Amino acid sequence: MESVSAKNLNRLTEIATNAAEELGLVLLRITARGVPSRPVVEVTLDGPKLVAISDCEIVSKKLNEAIDAESLLSGNFRLDVLSPGLDEPVIHNYQFQRTVGHLVEASFDDQGKKASIVGILKEFSPNELVILKRQKKGSEANAITISRSQIMNVYARPNFG
C-alpha cells in the first residue's frame, strides 16, 4: 500500500517544481514513504545557487497550504524540504559549475578498471572534467582530464586544508 497516491504525489511534485522555479531552483527529487496514516514526504531542492534555509521554508509553506486546501495528505504526515547533502552525487551541469574551485572525489573508468581521484575541480565542459589532483604539500598539482563518458560518479567533499 502506498503512503501517498500517485495522483497526489504528482500534484505535490507540480507545486514543489513551481515553487522551486520561482526561487531560481530546481526540484531534484520528491519521495514518499511510510503508511497512509503516517506518510513522510521528502522534497530535495537544488540549483545553480546554494539552497538557503529560507528557500526551504518558502517551498514548505506552499506545499503545506496546498496539502490543507486540497487534502493531498492524510493522517499525521511529515514534510521535509531540504537541500542535497554531501552524499548527493554531482550530475547536472549547474552542479559542476557550482563546484568549480572546490574539492571533489571522482570515480571513473580507466581503460576498463575503476580508478578514483581526489582534487580540485578546475573546469568542466559537457565533454570532460579537469581535476587538479591532490598532492603532498610542496608538490605541484597534476591536472587530470577525464572524459564525462568515463565518469562513474563525482561527489563534492569538504576541504579542510
MDAnalysis code that builds the backbone (N, CA, C; Angstrom):
import MDAnalysis as mda
import numpy as np

u = mda.Universe.empty(483, n_residues=161, atom_resindex=np.repeat(np.arange(161), 3), trajectory=True)
u.add_TopologyAttr("name", ["N", "CA", "C"] * 161)
u.add_TopologyAttr("resid", np.arange(1, 162))
u.add_TopologyAttr("resname", ["MET", "GLU", "SER", "VAL", "SER", "ALA", "LYS", "ASN", "LEU", "ASN", "ARG", "LEU", "THR", "GLU", "ILE", "ALA", "THR", "ASN", "ALA", "ALA", "GLU", "GLU", "LEU", "GLY", "LEU", "VAL", "LEU", "LEU", "ARG", "ILE", "THR", "ALA", "ARG", "GLY", "VAL", "PRO", "SER", "ARG", "PRO", "VAL", "VAL", "GLU", "VAL", "THR", "LEU", "ASP", "GLY", "PRO", "LYS", "LEU", "VAL", "ALA", "ILE", "SER", "ASP", "CYS", "GLU", "ILE", "VAL", "SER", "LYS", "LYS", "LEU", "ASN", "GLU", "ALA", "ILE", "ASP", "ALA", "GLU", "SER", "LEU", "LEU", "SER", "GLY", "ASN", "PHE", "ARG", "LEU", "ASP", "VAL", "LEU", "SER", "PRO", "GLY", "LEU", "ASP", "GLU", "PRO", "VAL", "ILE", "HIS", "ASN", "TYR", "GLN", "PHE", "GLN", "ARG", "THR", "VAL", "GLY", "HIS", "LEU", "VAL", "GLU", "ALA", "SER", "PHE", "ASP", "ASP", "GLN", "GLY", "LYS", "LYS", "ALA", "SER", "ILE", "VAL", "GLY", "ILE", "LEU", "LYS", "GLU", "PHE", "SER", "PRO", "ASN", "GLU", "LEU", "VAL", "ILE", "LEU", "LYS", "ARG", "GLN", "LYS", "LYS", "GLY", "SER", "GLU", "ALA", "ASN", "ALA", "ILE", "THR", "ILE", "SER", "ARG", "SER", "GLN", "ILE", "MET", "ASN", "VAL", "TYR", "ALA", "ARG", "PRO", "ASN", "PHE", "GLY"])
u.atoms.positions = np.array([
    [0.840, -1.172, 0.000],
    [0.000, 0.000, 0.000],
    [0.891, 1.243, 0.000],
    [0.594, 2.199, -0.868],
    [1.375, 3.419, -0.976],
    [1.010, 4.393, 0.133],
    [2.005, 5.158, 0.599],
    [1.741, 6.147, 1.641],
    [1.037, 7.380, 1.077],
    [1.272, 7.671, -0.228],
    [0.647, 8.804, -0.911],
    [0.243, 8.318, -2.296],
    [-0.980, 8.625, -2.716],
    [-1.426, 8.191, -4.047],
    [-0.574, 8.844, -5.129],
    [-0.479, 8.176, -6.266],
    [0.306, 8.706, -7.396],
    [-0.243, 10.068, -7.821],
    [-1.556, 10.204, -7.820],
    [-2.191, 11.475, -8.206],
    [-1.765, 12.598, -7.270],
    [-1.809, 12.348, -5.972],
    [-1.440, 13.372, -5.000],
    [0.059, 13.664, -5.021],
    [0.865, 12.627, -5.237],
    [2.312, 12.840, -5.335],
    [2.637, 13.674, -6.579],
    [1.933, 13.429, -7.678],
    [2.121, 14.242, -8.884],
    [1.765, 15.699, -8.619],
    [0.678, 15.924, -7.874],
    [0.271, 17.297, -7.557],
    [1.303, 17.964, -6.650],
    [1.814, 17.246, -5.663],
    [2.859, 17.791, -4.795],
    [4.115, 18.119, -5.605],
    [4.432, 17.256, -6.563],
    [5.597, 17.489, -7.428],
    [5.413, 18.763, -8.244],
    [4.220, 18.942, -8.777],
    [3.909, 20.143, -9.575],
    [4.074, 21.410, -8.730],
    [3.542, 21.387, -7.526],
    [3.620, 22.554, -6.639],
    [5.067, 22.832, -6.244],
    [5.795, 21.793, -5.864],
    [7.192, 21.957, -5.460],
    [8.050, 22.449, -6.624],
    [7.797, 21.938, -7.825],
    [8.542, 22.369, -9.010],
    [8.327, 23.851, -9.270],
    [7.069, 24.284, -9.253],
    [6.748, 25.695, -9.490],
    [7.362, 26.596, -8.413],
    [7.254, 26.188, -7.165],
    [7.802, 26.984, -6.065],
    [9.323, 27.080, -6.174],
    [9.967, 25.973, -6.516],
    [11.427, 25.974, -6.664],
    [11.847, 26.892, -7.813],
    [11.154, 26.802, -8.943],
    [11.493, 27.628, -10.108],
    [11.352, 29.114, -9.794],
    [10.356, 29.495, -9.006],
    [10.182, 30.890, -8.611],
    [11.387, 31.400, -7.818],
    [12.085, 30.499, -7.164],
    [13.263, 30.853, -6.357],
    [14.577, 30.680, -7.132],
    [14.480, 30.304, -8.404],
    [15.688, 30.059, -9.197],
    [16.326, 28.713, -8.894],
    [15.521, 27.786, -8.399],
    [15.999, 26.459, -8.031],
    [15.294, 25.394, -8.863],
    [15.679, 24.146, -8.656],
    [15.011, 23.024, -9.305],
    [14.633, 22.000, -8.248],
    [13.579, 21.265, -8.536],
    [13.199, 20.134, -7.695],
    [14.072, 18.967, -8.124],
    [14.966, 18.569, -7.265],
    [15.865, 17.465, -7.582],
    [15.143, 16.133, -7.445],
    [14.317, 16.045, -6.381],
    [13.631, 14.769, -6.136],
    [12.534, 14.981, -5.100],
    [11.475, 14.196, -5.241],
    [10.436, 14.145, -4.209],
    [10.127, 12.663, -3.977],
    [10.130, 12.254, -2.724],
    [9.861, 10.852, -2.401],
    [8.820, 10.790, -1.281],
    [8.081, 9.703, -1.290],
    [7.094, 9.455, -0.237],
    [7.332, 8.063, 0.316],
    [7.246, 7.955, 1.622],
    [7.394, 6.646, 2.278],
    [6.474, 6.629, 3.490],
    [6.486, 5.553, 4.194],
    [5.625, 5.418, 5.358],
    [4.324, 4.715, 4.991],
    [3.317, 4.914, 5.814],
    [1.997, 4.319, 5.594],
    [0.989, 5.456, 5.425],
    [-0.187, 5.178, 4.838],
    [-1.159, 6.249, 4.598],
    [-1.523, 7.077, 5.840],
    [-1.518, 6.466, 6.998],
    [-1.867, 7.212, 8.207],
    [-0.704, 8.041, 8.759],
    [0.526, 7.766, 8.271],
    [1.718, 8.494, 8.722],
    [2.710, 8.666, 7.561],
    [2.283, 9.329, 6.484],
    [3.192, 9.490, 5.343],
    [4.331, 10.463, 5.644],
    [5.463, 10.201, 5.025],
    [6.623, 11.087, 5.095],
    [6.959, 11.476, 3.656],
    [6.925, 12.775, 3.382],
    [7.251, 13.285, 2.051],
    [8.542, 14.090, 2.175],
    [9.525, 13.722, 1.371],
    [10.822, 14.395, 1.386],
    [11.030, 15.087, 0.042],
    [11.266, 16.378, 0.088],
    [11.454, 17.206, -1.093],
    [12.892, 17.718, -1.077],
    [13.659, 17.434, -2.132],
    [15.044, 17.877, -2.207],
    [15.175, 18.917, -3.308],
    [15.652, 20.106, -2.924],
    [15.838, 21.224, -3.841],
    [17.313, 21.398, -4.167],
    [17.593, 21.904, -5.353],
    [18.962, 22.195, -5.753],
    [18.904, 23.287, -6.802],
    [20.039, 23.693, -7.295],
    [20.059, 24.695, -8.351],
    [21.413, 25.327, -8.507],
    [21.514, 26.282, -9.422],
    [22.791, 26.941, -9.672],
    [23.308, 27.713, -8.459],
    [22.389, 28.176, -7.615],
    [22.791, 28.837, -6.370],
    [22.615, 27.848, -5.218],
    [23.270, 28.109, -4.119],
    [23.096, 27.257, -2.950],
    [21.689, 27.433, -2.399],
    [21.129, 26.379, -1.899],
    [19.784, 26.400, -1.330],
    [19.869, 26.951, 0.087],
    [19.116, 28.015, 0.346],
    [19.097, 28.642, 1.668],
    [17.956, 28.048, 2.498],
    [18.077, 28.177, 3.800],
    [17.013, 27.714, 4.698],
    [15.702, 28.419, 4.347],
    [15.794, 29.707, 4.018],
    [14.578, 30.454, 3.668],
    [13.918, 29.883, 2.411],
    [14.711, 29.368, 1.464],
    [14.145, 28.727, 0.271],
    [13.321, 27.504, 0.675],
    [13.875, 26.701, 1.566],
    [13.172, 25.502, 2.041],
    [11.891, 25.882, 2.769],
    [11.945, 26.953, 3.563],
    [10.758, 27.408, 4.292],
    [9.653, 27.851, 3.332],
    [10.020, 28.569, 2.269],
    [9.032, 29.056, 1.305],
    [8.350, 27.889, 0.600],
    [9.138, 26.926, 0.147],
    [8.573, 25.764, -0.550],
    [7.717, 24.950, 0.414],
    [8.190, 24.772, 1.630],
    [7.427, 24.033, 2.635],
    [6.078, 24.700, 2.900],
    [6.069, 26.016, 3.016],
    [4.818, 26.744, 3.277],
    [3.836, 26.551, 2.126],
    [4.324, 26.655, 0.890],
    [3.438, 26.486, -0.275],
    [2.880, 25.068, -0.325],
    [3.719, 24.092, -0.014],
    [3.249, 22.707, -0.008],
    [2.231, 22.478, 1.103],
    [2.493, 22.997, 2.281],
    [1.555, 22.837, 3.400],
    [0.205, 23.486, 3.101],
    [0.228, 24.656, 2.467],
    [-1.025, 25.322, 2.092],
    [-1.832, 24.451, 1.125],
    [-1.148, 23.862, 0.135],
    [-1.828, 23.006, -0.844],
    [-2.306, 21.708, -0.201],
    [-1.513, 21.161, 0.700],
    [-1.911, 19.927, 1.390],
    [-3.210, 20.166, 2.150],
    [-3.291, 21.295, 2.836],
    [-4.509, 21.629, 3.588],
    [-5.685, 21.918, 2.659],
    [-5.456, 22.748, 1.641],
    [-6.542, 23.178, 0.758],
    [-7.088, 22.049, -0.106],
    [-6.177, 21.138, -0.531],
    [-6.574, 20.093, -1.468],
    [-6.615, 18.698, -0.841],
    [-6.386, 18.601, 0.451],
    [-6.363, 17.311, 1.170],
    [-5.453, 16.303, 0.466],
    [-4.211, 16.717, 0.214],
    [-3.265, 15.860, -0.520],
    [-2.628, 14.791, 0.365],
    [-2.558, 15.038, 1.667],
    [-2.024, 14.055, 2.610],
    [-3.014, 13.904, 3.743],
    [-3.038, 12.705, 4.302],
    [-3.940, 12.473, 5.428],
    [-3.134, 11.980, 6.612],
    [-3.796, 11.954, 7.748],
    [-3.152, 11.433, 8.943],
    [-2.103, 12.387, 9.483],
    [-1.216, 11.837, 10.239],
    [-0.145, 12.583, 10.879],
    [1.069, 12.560, 9.948],
    [1.086, 13.448, 8.945],
    [2.150, 13.432, 7.947],
    [3.357, 14.250, 8.400],
    [4.498, 13.967, 7.743],
    [5.720, 14.740, 7.946],
    [6.194, 15.203, 6.581],
    [6.509, 16.486, 6.473],
    [7.005, 17.066, 5.238],
    [8.392, 17.621, 5.503],
    [9.381, 17.125, 4.776],
    [10.757, 17.601, 4.903],
    [11.179, 18.231, 3.590],
    [11.583, 19.500, 3.619],
    [12.103, 20.184, 2.443],
    [13.559, 20.524, 2.759],
    [14.466, 20.050, 1.911],
    [15.885, 20.174, 2.226],
    [16.740, 20.349, 0.983],
    [18.000, 20.656, 1.222],
    [18.982, 20.751, 0.146],
    [19.770, 19.449, 0.111],
    [20.422, 19.163, -1.025],
    [21.196, 17.919, -1.093],
    [22.408, 17.988, -0.164],
    [22.795, 16.859, 0.359],
    [23.951, 16.786, 1.236],
    [25.187, 16.316, 0.485],
    [26.234, 16.051, 1.232],
    [27.486, 15.604, 0.626],
    [27.377, 14.213, 0.009],
    [26.330, 13.482, 0.363],
    [26.158, 12.149, -0.208],
    [25.429, 12.198, -1.552],
    [25.091, 13.401, -2.007],
    [24.404, 13.583, -3.298],
    [25.456, 13.694, -4.399],
    [25.393, 12.841, -5.413],
    [26.391, 12.943, -6.488],
    [26.203, 14.209, -7.316],
    [27.303, 14.702, -7.847],
    [27.287, 15.835, -8.767],
    [27.016, 15.250, -10.149],
    [25.873, 15.633, -10.753],
    [25.452, 15.037, -12.020],
    [25.193, 16.107, -13.079],
    [24.447, 17.131, -12.679],
    [23.975, 18.140, -13.624],
    [25.021, 19.217, -13.862],
    [24.966, 19.844, -15.044],
    [25.930, 20.893, -15.379],
    [25.938, 22.009, -14.343],
    [24.755, 22.432, -13.853],
    [24.736, 23.508, -12.864],
    [25.465, 23.084, -11.588],
    [25.428, 21.779, -11.248],
    [26.148, 21.303, -10.065],
    [27.656, 21.355, -10.299],
    [28.084, 20.956, -11.496],
    [29.511, 21.035, -11.807],
    [29.975, 22.487, -11.793],
    [29.191, 23.396, -12.383],
    [29.553, 24.815, -12.422],
    [29.723, 25.363, -11.012],
    [28.807, 25.029, -10.137],
    [28.845, 25.485, -8.751],
    [30.031, 24.884, -7.993],
    [30.522, 23.733, -8.458],
    [31.570, 23.010, -7.752],
    [32.978, 23.349, -8.251],
    [33.077, 24.100, -9.350],
    [34.400, 24.510, -9.852],
    [35.132, 25.261, -8.742],
    [36.388, 24.885, -8.523],
    [37.192, 25.511, -7.472],
    [37.088, 24.812, -6.132],
    [36.279, 23.758, -6.064],
    [36.090, 23.026, -4.807],
    [36.626, 21.597, -4.909],
    [36.851, 21.003, -3.754],
    [37.354, 19.634, -3.671],
    [36.284, 18.638, -4.110],
    [36.680, 17.698, -4.957],
    [35.777, 16.644, -5.408],
    [36.479, 15.302, -5.309],
    [35.674, 14.257, -5.263],
    [36.154, 12.879, -5.347],
    [35.430, 12.252, -6.533],
    [36.200, 11.774, -7.495],
    [35.600, 11.218, -8.708],
    [36.063, 9.784, -8.913],
    [35.114, 8.929, -9.295],
    [35.424, 7.563, -9.717],
    [35.159, 7.497, -11.206],
    [36.057, 6.823, -11.925],
    [35.910, 6.775, -13.371],
    [36.491, 5.493, -13.932],
    [36.112, 5.186, -15.161],
    [36.600, 4.008, -15.867],
    [37.913, 4.380, -16.545],
    [38.996, 3.731, -16.114],
    [40.315, 3.968, -16.692],
    [40.733, 2.712, -17.446],
    [40.363, 2.654, -18.712],
    [40.662, 1.522, -19.586],
    [40.171, 0.201, -18.989],
    [38.898, 0.206, -18.555],
    [38.269, -0.999, -18.047],
    [38.461, -1.253, -16.563],
    [39.248, -0.427, -15.898],
    [39.443, -0.566, -14.463],
    [38.911, 0.667, -13.757],
    [38.328, 0.446, -12.577],
    [37.811, 1.565, -11.800],
    [38.979, 2.308, -11.162],
    [38.994, 3.618, -11.357],
    [40.021, 4.467, -10.763],
    [39.314, 5.596, -10.022],
    [40.032, 6.241, -9.125],
    [39.452, 7.379, -8.430],
    [40.505, 8.461, -8.249],
    [40.015, 9.666, -8.049],
    [40.887, 10.819, -7.877],
    [40.224, 11.777, -6.902],
    [41.032, 12.405, -6.085],
    [40.572, 13.463, -5.191],
    [41.366, 14.706, -5.553],
    [40.670, 15.793, -5.777],
    [41.351, 17.035, -6.133],
    [40.364, 18.166, -6.337],
    [40.883, 19.273, -6.784],
    [40.075, 20.461, -7.014],
    [39.543, 20.425, -8.442],
    [38.235, 20.583, -8.581],
    [37.639, 20.658, -9.921],
    [38.051, 21.995, -10.519],
    [38.936, 21.943, -11.505],
    [39.453, 23.161, -12.121],
    [38.483, 23.692, -13.163],
    [37.935, 22.804, -13.982],
    [36.978, 23.216, -15.006],
    [36.184, 22.013, -15.472],
    [35.089, 22.306, -16.151],
    [34.267, 21.241, -16.706],
    [33.656, 21.736, -17.995],
    [33.274, 20.800, -18.823],
    [32.508, 21.089, -20.036],
    [31.542, 19.928, -20.206],
    [30.636, 20.005, -21.166],
    [29.750, 18.868, -21.384],
    [30.502, 17.581, -21.725],
    [31.767, 17.711, -22.140],
    [32.532, 16.538, -22.576],
    [33.590, 16.045, -21.590],
    [34.068, 16.914, -20.697],
    [35.157, 16.485, -19.819],
    [35.265, 17.315, -18.548],
    [35.998, 16.742, -17.591],
    [36.325, 17.420, -16.342],
    [37.833, 17.562, -16.264],
    [38.289, 18.643, -15.676],
    [39.711, 18.807, -15.387],
    [39.822, 18.947, -13.877],
    [40.561, 18.006, -13.276],
    [40.715, 17.973, -11.821],
    [42.190, 18.121, -11.497],
    [42.503, 19.048, -10.577],
    [43.872, 19.191, -10.093],
    [44.053, 18.181, -8.974],
    [44.803, 17.118, -9.283],
    [44.968, 16.014, -8.337],
    [45.680, 16.492, -7.081],
    [45.111, 16.125, -5.952],
    [45.676, 16.496, -4.658],
    [47.048, 15.835, -4.497],
    [48.002, 16.630, -4.135],
    [49.378, 16.146, -3.961],
    [49.822, 16.421, -2.527],
    [50.961, 15.837, -2.169],
    [51.543, 16.126, -0.862],
    [52.017, 17.574, -0.852],
    [52.074, 18.174, 0.331],
    [52.486, 19.570, 0.454],
    [53.838, 19.776, -0.210],
    [53.936, 20.877, -0.938],
    [55.176, 21.219, -1.621],
    [55.280, 20.655, -3.022],
    [54.407, 19.715, -3.379],
    [54.429, 19.137, -4.724],
    [53.491, 19.918, -5.634],
    [53.825, 19.941, -6.895],
    [52.987, 20.609, -7.896],
    [51.776, 19.732, -8.207],
    [50.607, 20.357, -8.314],
    [49.384, 19.616, -8.623],
    [49.376, 19.181, -10.079],
    [48.911, 17.950, -10.318],
    [48.749, 17.421, -11.676],
    [47.340, 17.700, -12.153],
    [47.189, 18.231, -13.354],
    [45.866, 18.410, -13.937],
    [45.520, 17.134, -14.693],
    [44.418, 16.502, -14.291],
    [43.957, 15.273, -14.916],
    [42.658, 15.590, -15.667],
    [42.614, 15.230, -16.934],
    [41.413, 15.430, -17.744],
    [40.697, 14.096, -17.890],
    [39.417, 14.084, -17.562],
    [38.619, 12.864, -17.618],
    [37.403, 13.124, -18.490],
    [37.186, 12.254, -19.447],
    [36.004, 12.360, -20.307],
    [34.758, 12.117, -19.469],
    [33.694, 12.898, -19.719],
    [32.448, 12.719, -18.961],
    [31.885, 11.315, -19.178],
    [32.168, 10.710, -20.337],
    [31.667, 9.355, -20.590],
    [32.372, 8.320, -19.707],
    [33.532, 8.648, -19.168],
    [34.265, 7.734, -18.282],
    [33.807, 7.844, -16.824],
    [33.150, 8.932, -16.491],
    [32.789, 9.214, -15.097],
    [31.751, 8.219, -14.588],
    [32.034, 7.628, -13.437],
    [31.070, 6.765, -12.746],
    [30.285, 7.601, -11.736],
    [31.014, 8.399, -10.937],
    [30.362, 9.314, -10.013],
    [31.351, 10.374, -9.553],
    [30.784, 11.511, -9.154],
    [31.557, 12.629, -8.618],
    [30.806, 13.139, -7.399],
    [31.558, 13.388, -6.328],
    [30.984, 13.937, -5.099],
    [31.792, 15.146, -4.670],
    [31.100, 16.207, -4.271],
    [31.764, 17.348, -3.658],
    [32.184, 16.922, -2.256],
    [33.346, 17.348, -1.823],
    [33.846, 16.984, -0.500],
    [34.271, 18.228, 0.264],
    [34.177, 18.194, 1.585],
    [34.656, 19.347, 2.359],
    [36.170, 19.437, 2.254],
    [36.680, 20.653, 2.207],
    [38.122, 20.846, 2.087],
    [38.622, 21.464, 3.393],
    [39.285, 20.654, 4.185],
    [39.783, 21.114, 5.483],
    [41.228, 21.575, 5.402],
    [41.714, 21.772, 4.168],
    [43.053, 22.328, 4.014],
    [44.068, 21.407, 3.583],
])
